[in-house]
Amino acid sequence: MNRQAQSAILFVLGVALLHAGLTDLYLRYVKAGLRPLVLAAGAVLIVTALATAWYEWRSKKKEHEHSDHEHPEPRVSWLLVLPLFALILVAPPALGSYSAMRTGTALQQSYGYERLPKSGPLRLSLVDYASRAVYEHGQGLAGRQITITGFVALDHSGAPYLVRMALNCCAADAQPVKVGLTGQIPPVLKPDGWLQVTGAYTAERTKDTVNGGPIPYLKVTVAKPIATPHDPYDETWNK
């Protein structure tokens, strides 16, 4: 690959990273806290590309001053630039029900829980609810109206779960946390559709068929479809 193609690829990749970092696109790849690093990497790649192009221009200028012969270089290497435009033009879908039901729950006990208000309805992240339901045995949840959000996943028997994909760093290490649904479940549920579910804590739980991990339940009273959130991943389990 000639240096012109190298600099072009570096430049396009840098632009793609800046574009991802300045929009919500980067959330499809890494956790929100890594945004400054994505922007910094994009800037470094662009500067490197410009420096490489300038160095190549100076080298060729000197060659032309001392020789009348030009050496043709293969142009096929420029085709490597084309896939990089996909990073700018196409946003990859977030991991969904297919991955979730083929991966065991990643529910872990939290190092500490924030204090809940003593009364009134609760709006919790799915991961927070699942952790409190399993490892605190629903302490502070019983008798409360609880609202959580997630996407729908169905097991081989058609049993519904509400899921969030939790991640440590990037989408490559995303793992599901699942909450079983019982009670007034909508008659038709579409896998990967997002729901806001309101219900009550129940001590019912089951074991994940993939890894045997605990899956708590929520007794549903109201479930309504919602739009996919701008950040489809849940990182609250490992802040």
C-alpha positions in Angstrom: 0.0 0.0 0.0 1.4 3.4 -0.9 1.6 6.3 1.5 -1.1 8.2 -0.2 -3.6 5.4 0.4 -2.3 5.0 4.0 -2.9 8.7 4.7 -6.3 8.6 3.1 -7.3 5.6 5.3 -6.0 7.2 8.4 -7.9 10.5 7.6 -11.2 8.8 6.9 -10.9 6.6 10.0 -10.1 9.8 12.0 -13.1 11.6 10.6 -15.3 8.5 11.4 -14.1 8.5 15.0 -14.8 12.3 15.4 -18.2 11.8 13.8 -19.0 9.0 16.2 -17.7 10.9 19.2 -19.7 14.1 18.4 -22.9 12.1 17.9 -24.5 9.2 19.8 -23.0 6.7 17.3 -20.1 6.0 19.6 -22.5 4.5 22.1 -22.9 1.6 19.7 -19.3 0.7 20.3 -18.1 1.9 23.7 -19.5 3.1 27.1 -20.4 6.8 27.5 -17.4 7.6 29.7 -14.9 6.8 26.8 -16.2 9.6 24.6 -13.1 11.9 25.2 -10.8 9.1 24.2 -12.8 8.5 21.0 -12.5 12.2 20.1 -8.8 12.3 21.0 -8.1 9.2 18.9 -9.9 10.7 15.9 -7.9 13.9 16.2 -4.6 12.0 16.4 -5.4 10.0 13.3 -6.3 13.1 11.3 -3.1 14.8 12.3 -1.1 11.7 11.5 -2.8 11.4 8.1 -2.0 15.0 7.2 1.6 14.6 8.3 2.0 11.4 6.3 0.5 13.1 3.2 2.8 16.1 3.6 5.9 13.9 4.0 4.9 11.9 0.9 4.4 15.1 -1.1 7.9 16.4 -0.1 9.5 13.0 -1.0 7.9 12.9 -4.4 8.9 16.5 -5.1 12.5 15.7 -4.4 12.3 12.6 -6.6 11.0 14.6 -9.5 13.8 17.1 -9.1 16.4 14.4 -9.5 14.7 12.0 -11.9 12.3 12.1 -14.9 11.0 8.6 -14.4 7.8 8.0 -12.5 7.0 4.6 -11.0 3.3 3.7 -11.2 1.8 2.4 -8.0 -1.1 0.0 -7.7 -4.5 1.8 -7.3 -6.3 -1.1 -5.9 -5.2 -0.2 -2.4 -7.5 2.8 -2.6 -10.4 0.4 -2.3 -9.6 -0.1 1.3 -11.0 3.4 2.0 -14.5 2.4 1.0 -15.4 0.1 4.0 -14.4 2.9 6.3 -17.3 5.1 5.0 -19.6 2.5 6.5 -18.5 3.8 10.0 -19.8 7.2 9.0 -22.9 6.3 7.0 -24.2 3.2 8.8 -24.9 2.9 12.5 -24.7 -0.8 13.6 -27.6 -2.1 15.7 -27.2 -2.6 19.4 -27.0 -6.2 20.6 -30.5 -7.5 21.2 -32.6 -10.6 22.1 -30.7 -13.0 19.9 -27.4 -12.4 21.8 -29.2 -12.1 25.1 -30.9 -15.5 25.0 -27.7 -17.2 24.0 -25.6 -15.7 26.8 -26.0 -16.3 30.5 -27.1 -13.5 32.8 -24.2 -11.3 34.0 -26.0 -10.2 37.1 -23.5 -9.4 39.9 -23.9 -8.2 43.5 -23.2 -4.4 43.8 -20.5 -3.1 46.0 -23.2 -0.8 47.5 -26.7 0.4 46.9 -27.9 3.9 46.9 -30.5 4.6 49.6 -34.0 4.4 48.3 -36.7 6.9 49.3 -38.9 5.5 52.1 -42.1 5.8 50.2 -43.6 6.4 46.8 -43.0 4.9 43.4 -39.5 3.9 42.3 -37.9 4.3 38.9 -34.9 2.0 38.8 -32.6 0.7 36.1 -33.2 -2.9 35.2 -29.8 -3.9 36.5 -30.4 -2.1 39.8 -33.8 -3.7 40.3 -32.4 -7.2 39.4 -29.5 -6.9 41.8 -31.6 -5.6 44.7 -34.2 -8.3 44.1 -31.7 -11.1 44.2 -28.9 -10.0 46.5 -31.0 -7.9 48.9 -34.0 -10.1 48.7 -36.2 -7.2 47.7 -35.3 -5.1 50.7 -37.0 -1.7 50.3 -38.9 -2.9 47.2 -41.8 -4.8 48.6 -45.1 -3.0 48.4 -43.7 -0.3 46.1 -44.6 0.6 42.5 -41.5 0.0 40.5 -40.8 1.1 36.9 -38.0 -0.3 34.8 -37.2 -0.3 31.0 -35.5 -2.8 28.7 -36.0 -4.7 25.5 -38.1 -7.9 25.1 -36.5 -11.3 24.7 -38.4 -14.6 24.5 -36.9 -18.0 25.5 -37.5 -21.2 23.5 -40.8 -21.7 25.3 -42.0 -18.2 24.6 -41.6 -17.0 28.2 -40.9 -13.2 28.2 -37.9 -11.4 29.7 -37.0 -7.7 30.0 -33.3 -7.3 29.2 -30.5 -4.7 29.3 -27.1 -5.4 27.9 -24.5 -4.4 30.5 -21.0 -3.6 29.5 -17.6 -3.0 31.2 -15.9 -1.2 28.3 -17.3 -1.8 24.9 -20.0 -3.6 23.0 -17.7 -6.6 22.5 -17.9 -7.4 26.2 -21.6 -6.7 26.6 -23.6 -9.2 28.6 -27.3 -9.5 29.4 -29.0 -8.9 32.7 -32.5 -10.4 32.6 -35.7 -9.9 34.5 -38.6 -12.3 34.1 -42.1 -10.9 33.5 -45.2 -12.2 35.2 -48.6 -10.7 35.9 -50.5 -8.6 33.3 -48.2 -9.2 30.3 -49.2 -7.8 26.9 -50.7 -10.6 24.8 -48.3 -9.9 21.9 -44.6 -9.1 22.5 -42.1 -8.4 19.8 -38.5 -9.5 20.5 -36.2 -6.5 20.6 -39.1 -4.1 21.2 -38.5 -1.7 24.1 -40.9 -1.6 27.0 -41.4 0.6 30.0 -42.8 -1.8 32.6 -44.5 -0.8 35.9 -45.2 -3.4 38.5 -44.3 -4.8 41.9 -41.5 -6.8 43.4 -42.0 -10.6 43.7 -39.8 -13.1 45.4 -40.2 -15.4 42.4 -37.0 -16.2 40.5 -35.6 -18.7 38.1 -32.2 -19.9 36.9 -30.8 -18.9 33.6 -30.7 -22.0 31.3 -27.4 -20.9 29.8 -25.2 -20.4 32.9 -27.5 -21.1 35.9 -27.4 -17.5 37.1 -30.3 -16.0 39.0 -33.1 -14.2 37.2 -35.6 -12.3 39.3 -39.2 -11.5 38.3 -41.3 -8.4 38.2 -45.1 -8.7 38.6 -46.4 -6.4 35.8 -49.3 -4.1 36.1 -48.7 -1.8 33.1 -46.4 -2.2 30.1 -46.1 0.3 27.3 -43.8 0.4 24.2 -41.2 3.1 24.1 -38.6 4.2 21.6 -35.1 2.8 21.7 -33.1 4.9 24.2 -30.1 6.9 22.8 -27.8 4.7 24.9 -29.1 1.1 24.6 -26.5 -0.3 27.0 -26.6 -0.2 30.7 -23.3 0.4 32.5 -24.7 1.1 35.9 -23.6 -2.3 37.2 -19.9 -1.4 37.1 -19.4 2.3 37.6 
